[in-house]
Amino acid sequence: MTKRQALVFQWLLLAWFSLDMIGLCVPGFCLVEPALKEDGLFFGLYLAWVLAFIVRESIGQWLLTVWLGLWLITQLLAHEWYTLFGRGVMGPMAGKLEAFSNTLKWGDWPGRYVPDVYHTILHLLILMALIAMIRYVHSARQR
């Protein structure tokens, strides 16, 4: 995988994650509510590691790959863990259900948390960006 190809996945993820900073609501539903206060540090660090990858590839590739792996684990603990086990490490289920009550969902499962549309797509994009970076690091080591 080339650097340019790996960056395509990073730009897609960065664009999608930007929606979390500004929010995207239209009459009738919210795809994601603004969460600059809650997620701004994650956004800033991700942007810094993408820029590090562009400017200082030798260290940036590792910072970005490790960050994506940690971010994916954090997201899985904050969302899918609740779906699978009915409880989680990020507070009570009731708080989780309330926090995402106004967002666009895949369906309605009373008393059960299922990640909303925004977070499902976010998790897939993080996974794809991580796979792209792993492939890039592996191919760079072959050169």
N, C-alpha and C positions, 0 to 999 in steps of 0.2 A: 504494500500500500504506500502511495506517495504522501508527502506532507500535504499537498493540496487536497487530496482525497480525504485525509484525516481531518483537515480543517473544515471541509464541507459539513461533516457531522457536528463539529464544534459550533459552527455558525448557526446551524439549525437549532441546536439545543439552546444556544445563547438567545436566539430570537424568541423561542418558545418561553424560556425562563424569564425574559424581559416582560412578558405579559403578567407575571406574578408581581413584578415591581409596580406596574401601573394599574393593573386590574383590567378586566374586560367584561363589562356589563352592558346589556341591552335591555329594553323593556321586556320583562317576563322572566329573565334568568341572568345569572352571572356564570361565565365560564370560569373565571377566577377573580376573587376579590383582591384589592391591592394589599400586598404584604411586605412592603419595603422594610418596615420596622422588624418583622419577624425573620425575613429571609435576605435582607440586604447584605449581611456579612457573607452568606453563601454566594450571593451573586457577585459581590466584589472580589472574593477569592477566586471564583471560577474565571471571571474575566482576567484577573491578574495571571492565572496559570495559562490561559489561552495565549495571552500576550507574551508570556515567558517562552512558550513553545515557539511562537513566531520569531522572537528576537534572539533567544538563547536556546536553540533547539536541544543541545546536549543535556541541559538540566531541565528545561521546560517540558520535554517529553515525559520525564519521570514524575515531575510535580503534577502534571495534568493527569497522567494515568492513575497515580495513587489517589489523587483528589476525587476523580470520577468513581473509583472503587469505593472509597469511604462514603461518598455522597449517595451512591446506590444503596449501600448497606443502611445508611441513615433513613433513606426514604422507605425502604422495605420495613424497617422497624417502626416507622411512624405511620405507615398505612397498611400494607399487606398483613402485617402481624396481627392487627385488629381483626381483619377479615378472617384469617385462619384460626385464631385462638380466642376471639371475643374479648380480648383485653390486650393491653400493650404497655409499653414503657414510657409513652408520652402523655400519661394522664388517663382519667377514667373514660370509658366508652361514651357516656352521656356528653361529655365535653367535646369529644371527637364528632359525634353526630350533630351537635349544635354548631360547631365551628364550620361545618361544610353543608349546613342545611339549605343555604340559598344558591348552591352551585349546581351546574348542569350534571345530572347523574345518568348512569346507564339504566337505572330502574329504581324501584322503591322496594326496599326490604326492611320493613319495620323492625327496629331494635338491632339491626345488623349494619355494620359499617362496610361499605364497598367503596374503594377509591373512586372519586368523581372523574369525569372525562378529562379534565385538565391534568390531574395527577397521573392517570393511567398513561396518557400520551407522554408526559414528562418522564415517567419511569422507563418507558420504551426508548425514548431519545437518549436518556442517560446510558442505558444499556448499549445502544448502538454506538454512541460516542466512545464508550469504554472499549467495546470490541474493536472499533476502528483504531484506537490508540494502542491496544495490545498488538494488533496486526502491524501497525506502523513500527512500534518498538522492535518487534520480532524481525520484520523485513529490514530495518535499519541495521540490526546486528548482523544480518547476513551479508551486508555490503562491505 
